Amino acid sequence: MIIIAFPIKNIHEYIENKSYLYIDTPSGCPNCNYNGKLHRHGYYCRGVFIDNNCIDITIARVICPVCHKTHALIPDFLVPYFIYPLSVILTSLKKIFIDGHGTTYVADEIIKEFNLSFVKQQNISYFKMRFLSIMNYIHSFFANFQEYIETMNSLSPKTLISNIYKYTKEKVKFNLHYFDLMKVHFFKKV
């Protein structure tokens, strides 16, 4: 299972500081509801596209002492099962739903902005399709916060992306908070 574990400003900080070594192991197993601390259980590498490269980053793993289920502790700048960081995905969605650009234009802009020469129009189309498929979950997330109540009459993609950007500016930890509240990771296929 995956646990969005901790907030880090960016991938470079995570790699340079070897942040995965200093993660405080979380309490509580999402599999069996054990309430104690999970135990460290090694590491694995996964790739992330950044700065025109696929960089391997180390992910810490923990294990539940009761059910023996292992969990990956994913930093909040990542989206599980996606090779692009959250910032690329959210920027793509903003350019589509708020700025009103098409997927080909957005792919070209992402290439320039994030120095990712291998982003394709198909990647951007997939982000768009996945976002549209989970809008009800994102809407439910924001319904938990008083400051977003006035926007809850609209289930438009533009409103939800605007809310994500507002939340990220105010609290920074959108991905982590989304996981904690919704019990699934952002962009999880439904």
Secondary structure as GFF3:
##gff-version 3
##sequence-region A 1 190
A	DSSP	beta_strand	2	6	.	.	.	ID=ss1
A	DSSP	alpha_helix	11	16	.	.	.	ID=ss2
A	DSSP	three_ten_helix	19	21	.	.	.	ID=ss3
A	DSSP	beta_strand	39	50	.	.	.	ID=ss4
A	DSSP	beta_strand	53	63	.	.	.	ID=ss5
A	DSSP	beta_strand	70	75	.	.	.	ID=ss6
A	DSSP	alpha_helix	86	97	.	.	.	ID=ss7
A	DSSP	alpha_helix	103	114	.	.	.	ID=ss8
A	DSSP	alpha_helix	121	133	.	.	.	ID=ss9
A	DSSP	alpha_helix	135	142	.	.	.	ID=ss10
A	DSSP	three_ten_helix	146	151	.	.	.	ID=ss11
A	DSSP	alpha_helix	157	171	.	.	.	ID=ss12
A	DSSP	alpha_helix	174	182	.	.	.	ID=ss13
###
